[in-house]
Structure formats: C-alpha cells, structure tokens
Amino acid sequence: MFLLHSNIENNIYPLFVLEDRLKPGGFITESNWDYKEGYVDFSYQLMRMPMYHSST
C-alpha cells in the first residue's frame, strides 16, 4: 500500500455522497467498517488460471 495525498484528505463527507461518487468507479464501502471508522476499497475480480511447465 502507498499513500496518496489529495484535496479530500482531512475532510468530512456524508457517506451517501461518497457512495454516489465512488461506486460508479468500482469502489465499495461494505467490506470493512465499524461504528468508529471505515475504509473505501476498490473492488476487483481475479481470474486464476492454472499453468504447467512442460519440458521440451
């Protein structure tokens, strides 16, 4: 993980505003939160394909 500095740092926004603006970009808010703090995660899917070494 690496830190990004932006103009939204240290600001307070209503959750519905963040969800309306971030969800279309693939971000989710449902995965990690409690009543004190939470995180906005980027949702992505992985496809794992097996591969095998063949000697020639």
mmCIF file as gemmi writes it, N, C-alpha and C atoms, coordinates in Angstrom:
data_model
loop_
_atom_site.group_PDB
_atom_site.id
_atom_site.type_symbol
_atom_site.label_atom_id
_atom_site.label_alt_id
_atom_site.label_comp_id
_atom_site.label_asym_id
_atom_site.label_entity_id
_atom_site.label_seq_id
_atom_site.pdbx_PDB_ins_code
_atom_site.Cartn_x
_atom_site.Cartn_y
_atom_site.Cartn_z
_atom_site.occupancy
_atom_site.B_iso_or_equiv
_atom_site.pdbx_formal_charge
_atom_site.auth_seq_id
_atom_site.auth_asym_id
_atom_site.pdbx_PDB_model_num
ATOM 1 N N . MET Axp A 1 ? 0.848 -1.163 0 1 0 ? 1 A 1
ATOM 2 C CA . MET Axp A 1 ? 0 0 0 1 0 ? 1 A 1
ATOM 3 C C . MET Axp A 1 ? 0.895 1.228 0 1 0 ? 1 A 1
ATOM 4 N N . PHE Axp A 2 ? 0.457 2.274 -0.697 1 0 ? 2 A 1
ATOM 5 C CA . PHE Axp A 2 ? 1.192 3.527 -0.685 1 0 ? 2 A 1
ATOM 6 C C . PHE Axp A 2 ? 0.221 4.673 -0.483 1 0 ? 2 A 1
ATOM 7 N N . LEU Axp A 3 ? 0.698 5.745 0.115 1 0 ? 3 A 1
ATOM 8 C CA . LEU Axp A 3 ? -0.15 6.888 0.45 1 0 ? 3 A 1
ATOM 9 C C . LEU Axp A 3 ? -0.301 7.82 -0.74 1 0 ? 3 A 1
ATOM 10 N N . LEU Axp A 4 ? -1.498 8.331 -0.907 1 0 ? 4 A 1
ATOM 11 C CA . LEU Axp A 4 ? -1.787 9.345 -1.915 1 0 ? 4 A 1
ATOM 12 C C . LEU Axp A 4 ? -2.258 10.596 -1.199 1 0 ? 4 A 1
ATOM 13 N N . HIS Axp A 5 ? -1.725 11.717 -1.555 1 0 ? 5 A 1
ATOM 14 C CA . HIS Axp A 5 ? -2.183 12.983 -0.992 1 0 ? 5 A 1
ATOM 15 C C . HIS Axp A 5 ? -3.193 13.601 -1.955 1 0 ? 5 A 1
ATOM 16 N N . SER Axp A 6 ? -4.314 14.073 -1.406 1 0 ? 6 A 1
ATOM 17 C CA . SER Axp A 6 ? -5.348 14.659 -2.254 1 0 ? 6 A 1
ATOM 18 C C . SER Axp A 6 ? -6.061 15.762 -1.489 1 0 ? 6 A 1
ATOM 19 N N . ASN Axp A 7 ? -6.912 16.478 -2.202 1 0 ? 7 A 1
ATOM 20 C CA . ASN Axp A 7 ? -7.639 17.575 -1.566 1 0 ? 7 A 1
ATOM 21 C C . ASN Axp A 7 ? -8.817 17.093 -0.715 1 0 ? 7 A 1
ATOM 22 N N . ILE Axp A 8 ? -9.115 15.8 -0.7 1 0 ? 8 A 1
ATOM 23 C CA . ILE Axp A 8 ? -10.187 15.296 0.174 1 0 ? 8 A 1
ATOM 24 C C . ILE Axp A 8 ? -9.649 14.859 1.53 1 0 ? 8 A 1
ATOM 25 N N . GLU Axp A 9 ? -8.333 14.879 1.694 1 0 ? 9 A 1
ATOM 26 C CA . GLU Axp A 9 ? -7.719 14.475 2.955 1 0 ? 9 A 1
ATOM 27 C C . GLU Axp A 9 ? -8.144 15.417 4.079 1 0 ? 9 A 1
ATOM 28 N N . ASN Axp A 10 ? -8.466 14.861 5.237 1 0 ? 10 A 1
ATOM 29 C CA . ASN Axp A 10 ? -8.877 15.604 6.436 1 0 ? 10 A 1
ATOM 30 C C . ASN Axp A 10 ? -10.184 16.365 6.26 1 0 ? 10 A 1
ATOM 31 N N . ASN Axp A 11 ? -11.047 15.895 5.377 1 0 ? 11 A 1
ATOM 32 C CA . ASN Axp A 11 ? -12.376 16.467 5.201 1 0 ? 11 A 1
ATOM 33 C C . ASN Axp A 11 ? -13.416 15.441 5.628 1 0 ? 11 A 1
ATOM 34 N N . ILE Axp A 12 ? -14.599 15.906 5.962 1 0 ? 12 A 1
ATOM 35 C CA . ILE Axp A 12 ? -15.696 15.039 6.373 1 0 ? 12 A 1
ATOM 36 C C . ILE Axp A 12 ? -16.798 15.135 5.324 1 0 ? 12 A 1
ATOM 37 N N . TYR Axp A 13 ? -17.254 13.967 4.849 1 0 ? 13 A 1
ATOM 38 C CA . TYR Axp A 13 ? -18.314 13.897 3.849 1 0 ? 13 A 1
ATOM 39 C C . TYR Axp A 13 ? -19.377 12.921 4.334 1 0 ? 13 A 1
ATOM 40 N N . PRO Axp A 14 ? -20.65 13.186 4.031 1 0 ? 14 A 1
ATOM 41 C CA . PRO Axp A 14 ? -21.688 12.201 4.338 1 0 ? 14 A 1
ATOM 42 C C . PRO Axp A 14 ? -21.442 10.925 3.528 1 0 ? 14 A 1
ATOM 43 N N . LEU Axp A 15 ? -21.739 9.784 4.123 1 0 ? 15 A 1
ATOM 44 C CA . LEU Axp A 15 ? -21.477 8.512 3.462 1 0 ? 15 A 1
ATOM 45 C C . LEU Axp A 15 ? -22.199 8.41 2.127 1 0 ? 15 A 1
ATOM 46 N N . PHE Axp A 16 ? -23.436 8.881 2.031 1 0 ? 16 A 1
ATOM 47 C CA . PHE Axp A 16 ? -24.173 8.748 0.781 1 0 ? 16 A 1
ATOM 48 C C . PHE Axp A 16 ? -23.523 9.547 -0.344 1 0 ? 16 A 1
ATOM 49 N N . VAL Axp A 17 ? -22.854 10.651 -0.026 1 0 ? 17 A 1
ATOM 50 C CA . VAL Axp A 17 ? -22.147 11.429 -1.05 1 0 ? 17 A 1
ATOM 51 C C . VAL Axp A 17 ? -20.953 10.63 -1.573 1 0 ? 17 A 1
ATOM 52 N N . LEU Axp A 18 ? -20.19 10.037 -0.662 1 0 ? 18 A 1
ATOM 53 C CA . LEU Axp A 18 ? -19.052 9.218 -1.089 1 0 ? 18 A 1
ATOM 54 C C . LEU Axp A 18 ? -19.5 8.032 -1.93 1 0 ? 18 A 1
ATOM 55 N N . GLU Axp A 19 ? -20.559 7.361 -1.492 1 0 ? 19 A 1
ATOM 56 C CA . GLU Axp A 19 ? -21.043 6.208 -2.252 1 0 ? 19 A 1
ATOM 57 C C . GLU Axp A 19 ? -21.514 6.611 -3.64 1 0 ? 19 A 1
ATOM 58 N N . ASP Axp A 20 ? -22.251 7.711 -3.747 1 0 ? 20 A 1
ATOM 59 C CA . ASP Axp A 20 ? -22.736 8.164 -5.052 1 0 ? 20 A 1
ATOM 60 C C . ASP Axp A 20 ? -21.595 8.502 -6.002 1 0 ? 20 A 1
ATOM 61 N N . ARG Axp A 21 ? -20.514 9.037 -5.482 1 0 ? 21 A 1
ATOM 62 C CA . ARG Axp A 21 ? -19.402 9.46 -6.34 1 0 ? 21 A 1
ATOM 63 C C . ARG Axp A 21 ? -18.384 8.359 -6.595 1 0 ? 21 A 1
ATOM 64 N N . LEU Axp A 22 ? -18.202 7.449 -5.639 1 0 ? 22 A 1
ATOM 65 C CA . LEU Axp A 22 ? -17.142 6.452 -5.78 1 0 ? 22 A 1
ATOM 66 C C . LEU Axp A 22 ? -17.608 5.11 -6.344 1 0 ? 22 A 1
ATOM 67 N N . LYS Axp A 23 ? -18.858 4.726 -6.09 1 0 ? 23 A 1
ATOM 68 C CA . LYS Axp A 23 ? -19.322 3.421 -6.566 1 0 ? 23 A 1
ATOM 69 C C . LYS Axp A 23 ? -19.282 3.282 -8.087 1 0 ? 23 A 1
ATOM 70 N N . PRO Axp A 24 ? -19.621 4.304 -8.87 1 0 ? 24 A 1
ATOM 71 C CA . PRO Axp A 24 ? -19.508 4.142 -10.323 1 0 ? 24 A 1
ATOM 72 C C . PRO Axp A 24 ? -18.079 3.848 -10.792 1 0 ? 24 A 1
ATOM 73 N N . GLY Axp A 25 ? -17.083 4.218 -10.01 1 0 ? 25 A 1
ATOM 74 C CA . GLY Axp A 25 ? -15.692 3.945 -10.357 1 0 ? 25 A 1
ATOM 75 C C . GLY Axp A 25 ? -15.195 2.602 -9.871 1 0 ? 25 A 1
ATOM 76 N N . GLY Axp A 26 ? -16.059 1.794 -9.243 1 0 ? 26 A 1
ATOM 77 C CA . GLY Axp A 26 ? -15.668 0.465 -8.797 1 0 ? 26 A 1
ATOM 78 C C . GLY Axp A 26 ? -15.283 0.377 -7.336 1 0 ? 26 A 1
ATOM 79 N N . PHE Axp A 27 ? -15.493 1.436 -6.56 1 0 ? 27 A 1
ATOM 80 C CA . PHE Axp A 27 ? -15.155 1.405 -5.139 1 0 ? 27 A 1
ATOM 81 C C . PHE Axp A 27 ? -16.333 0.888 -4.328 1 0 ? 27 A 1
ATOM 82 N N . ILE Axp A 28 ? -16.032 0.214 -3.219 1 0 ? 28 A 1
ATOM 83 C CA . ILE Axp A 28 ? -17.078 -0.322 -2.351 1 0 ? 28 A 1
ATOM 84 C C . ILE Axp A 28 ? -16.837 0.136 -0.917 1 0 ? 28 A 1
ATOM 85 N N . THR Axp A 29 ? -17.922 0.252 -0.148 1 0 ? 29 A 1
ATOM 86 C CA . THR Axp A 29 ? -17.814 0.663 1.252 1 0 ? 29 A 1
ATOM 87 C C . THR Axp A 29 ? -18.295 -0.43 2.198 1 0 ? 29 A 1
ATOM 88 N N . GLU Axp A 30 ? -18.803 -1.518 1.674 1 0 ? 30 A 1
ATOM 89 C CA . GLU Axp A 30 ? -19.434 -2.535 2.517 1 0 ? 30 A 1
ATOM 90 C C . GLU Axp A 30 ? -18.461 -3.494 3.175 1 0 ? 30 A 1
ATOM 91 N N . SER Axp A 31 ? -17.201 -3.513 2.78 1 0 ? 31 A 1
ATOM 92 C CA . SER Axp A 31 ? -16.339 -4.611 3.202 1 0 ? 31 A 1
ATOM 93 C C . SER Axp A 31 ? -15.646 -4.409 4.544 1 0 ? 31 A 1
ATOM 94 N N . ASN Axp A 32 ? -15.395 -3.191 4.97 1 0 ? 32 A 1
ATOM 95 C CA . ASN Axp A 32 ? -14.575 -3.018 6.169 1 0 ? 32 A 1
ATOM 96 C C . ASN Axp A 32 ? -14.947 -1.717 6.869 1 0 ? 32 A 1
ATOM 97 N N . TRP Axp A 33 ? -15.802 -1.816 7.877 1 0 ? 33 A 1
ATOM 98 C CA . TRP Axp A 33 ? -16.175 -0.625 8.638 1 0 ? 33 A 1
ATOM 99 C C . TRP Axp A 33 ? -16.678 -1.052 10.005 1 0 ? 33 A 1
ATOM 100 N N . ASP Axp A 34 ? -16.679 -0.108 10.931 1 0 ? 34 A 1
ATOM 101 C CA . ASP Axp A 34 ? -17.337 -0.279 12.215 1 0 ? 34 A 1
ATOM 102 C C . ASP Axp A 34 ? -17.963 1.064 12.575 1 0 ? 34 A 1
ATOM 103 N N . TYR Axp A 35 ? -18.395 1.234 13.802 1 0 ? 35 A 1
ATOM 104 C CA . TYR Axp A 35 ? -19.089 2.472 14.154 1 0 ? 35 A 1
ATOM 105 C C . TYR Axp A 35 ? -18.149 3.642 14.391 1 0 ? 35 A 1
ATOM 106 N N . LYS Axp A 36 ? -16.848 3.405 14.421 1 0 ? 36 A 1
ATOM 107 C CA . LYS Axp A 36 ? -15.882 4.478 14.634 1 0 ? 36 A 1
ATOM 108 C C . LYS Axp A 36 ? -15.222 4.928 13.34 1 0 ? 36 A 1
ATOM 109 N N . GLU Axp A 37 ? -14.86 3.983 12.472 1 0 ? 37 A 1
ATOM 110 C CA . GLU Axp A 37 ? -14.164 4.324 11.235 1 0 ? 37 A 1
ATOM 111 C C . GLU Axp A 37 ? -14.44 3.265 10.181 1 0 ? 37 A 1
ATOM 112 N N . GLY Axp A 38 ? -14.027 3.554 8.984 1 0 ? 38 A 1
ATOM 113 C CA . GLY Axp A 38 ? -14.2 2.603 7.897 1 0 ? 38 A 1
ATOM 114 C C . GLY Axp A 38 ? -13.219 2.896 6.786 1 0 ? 38 A 1
ATOM 115 N N . TYR Axp A 39 ? -13.281 2.084 5.762 1 0 ? 39 A 1
ATOM 116 C CA . TYR Axp A 39 ? -12.394 2.221 4.616 1 0 ? 39 A 1
ATOM 117 C C . TYR Axp A 39 ? -13.212 2.111 3.348 1 0 ? 39 A 1
ATOM 118 N N . VAL Axp A 40 ? -12.752 2.761 2.307 1 0 ? 40 A 1
ATOM 119 C CA . VAL Axp A 40 ? -13.338 2.612 0.986 1 0 ? 40 A 1
ATOM 120 C C . VAL Axp A 40 ? -12.356 1.78 0.182 1 0 ? 40 A 1
ATOM 121 N N . ASP Axp A 41 ? -12.802 0.632 -0.293 1 0 ? 41 A 1
ATOM 122 C CA . ASP Axp A 41 ? -11.943 -0.289 -1.02 1 0 ? 41 A 1
ATOM 123 C C . ASP Axp A 41 ? -12.281 -0.269 -2.497 1 0 ? 41 A 1
ATOM 124 N N . PHE Axp A 42 ? -11.282 -0.562 -3.32 1 0 ? 42 A 1
ATOM 125 C CA . PHE Axp A 42 ? -11.51 -0.716 -4.749 1 0 ? 42 A 1
ATOM 126 C C . PHE Axp A 42 ? -11.843 -2.172 -5.008 1 0 ? 42 A 1
ATOM 127 N N . SER Axp A 43 ? -12.984 -2.402 -5.613 1 0 ? 43 A 1
ATOM 128 C CA . SER Axp A 43 ? -13.44 -3.759 -5.875 1 0 ? 43 A 1
ATOM 129 C C . SER Axp A 43 ? -12.871 -4.248 -7.205 1 0 ? 43 A 1
ATOM 130 N N . TYR Axp A 44 ? -12.336 -5.437 -7.19 1 0 ? 44 A 1
ATOM 131 C CA . TYR Axp A 44 ? -11.859 -6.037 -8.432 1 0 ? 44 A 1
ATOM 132 C C . TYR Axp A 44 ? -11.989 -7.545 -8.333 1 0 ? 44 A 1
ATOM 133 N N . GLN Axp A 45 ? -12.002 -8.171 -9.48 1 0 ? 45 A 1
ATOM 134 C CA . GLN Axp A 45 ? -12.122 -9.618 -9.509 1 0 ? 45 A 1
ATOM 135 C C . GLN Axp A 45 ? -10.883 -10.197 -10.169 1 0 ? 45 A 1
ATOM 136 N N . LEU Axp A 46 ? -10.479 -11.336 -9.683 1 0 ? 46 A 1
ATOM 137 C CA . LEU Axp A 46 ? -9.332 -12.039 -10.243 1 0 ? 46 A 1
ATOM 138 C C . LEU Axp A 46 ? -9.794 -13.324 -10.898 1 0 ? 46 A 1
ATOM 139 N N . MET Axp A 47 ? -9.13 -13.679 -11.976 1 0 ? 47 A 1
ATOM 140 C CA . MET Axp A 47 ? -9.356 -14.981 -12.571 1 0 ? 47 A 1
ATOM 141 C C . MET Axp A 47 ? -8.034 -15.731 -12.481 1 0 ? 47 A 1
ATOM 142 N N . ARG Axp A 48 ? -8.015 -16.81 -11.739 1 0 ? 48 A 1
ATOM 143 C CA . ARG Axp A 48 ? -6.795 -17.595 -11.578 1 0 ? 48 A 1
ATOM 144 C C . ARG Axp A 48 ? -6.834 -18.762 -12.561 1 0 ? 48 A 1
ATOM 145 N N . MET Axp A 49 ? -5.815 -18.824 -13.389 1 0 ? 49 A 1
ATOM 146 C CA . MET Axp A 49 ? -5.726 -19.891 -14.383 1 0 ? 49 A 1
ATOM 147 C C . MET Axp A 49 ? -4.506 -20.748 -14.064 1 0 ? 49 A 1
ATOM 148 N N . PRO Axp A 50 ? -4.687 -22.056 -13.992 1 0 ? 50 A 1
ATOM 149 C CA . PRO Axp A 50 ? -3.535 -22.917 -13.723 1 0 ? 50 A 1
ATOM 150 C C . PRO Axp A 50 ? -2.616 -22.974 -14.936 1 0 ? 50 A 1
ATOM 151 N N . MET Axp A 51 ? -1.336 -23.115 -14.677 1 0 ? 51 A 1
ATOM 152 C CA . MET Axp A 51 ? -0.381 -23.303 -15.764 1 0 ? 51 A 1
ATOM 153 C C . MET Axp A 51 ? 0.632 -24.343 -15.331 1 0 ? 51 A 1
ATOM 154 N N . TYR Axp A 52 ? 1.156 -25.017 -16.289 1 0 ? 52 A 1
ATOM 155 C CA . TYR Axp A 52 ? 2.068 -26.119 -16.007 1 0 ? 52 A 1
ATOM 156 C C . TYR Axp A 52 ? 3.316 -25.966 -16.855 1 0 ? 52 A 1
ATOM 157 N N . HIS Axp A 53 ? 4.418 -26.392 -16.306 1 0 ? 53 A 1
ATOM 158 C CA . HIS Axp A 53 ? 5.683 -26.366 -17.037 1 0 ? 53 A 1
ATOM 159 C C . HIS Axp A 53 ? 5.793 -27.636 -17.868 1 0 ? 53 A 1
ATOM 160 N N . SER Axp A 54 ? 6.13 -27.458 -19.11 1 0 ? 54 A 1
ATOM 161 C CA . SER Axp A 54 ? 6.358 -28.639 -19.948 1 0 ? 54 A 1
ATOM 162 C C . SER Axp A 54 ? 7.805 -28.626 -20.417 1 0 ? 54 A 1
ATOM 163 N N . SER Axp A 55 ? 8.489 -29.7 -20.195 1 0 ? 55 A 1
ATOM 164 C CA . SER Axp A 55 ? 9.89 -29.759 -20.621 1 0 ? 55 A 1
ATOM 165 C C . SER Axp A 55 ? 9.953 -30.124 -22.1 1 0 ? 55 A 1
ATOM 166 N N . THR Axp A 56 ? 10.867 -29.503 -22.801 1 0 ? 56 A 1
ATOM 167 C CA . THR Axp A 56 ? 10.994 -29.782 -24.239 1 0 ? 56 A 1
ATOM 168 C C . THR Axp A 56 ? 12.272 -30.508 -24.557 1 0 ? 56 A 1
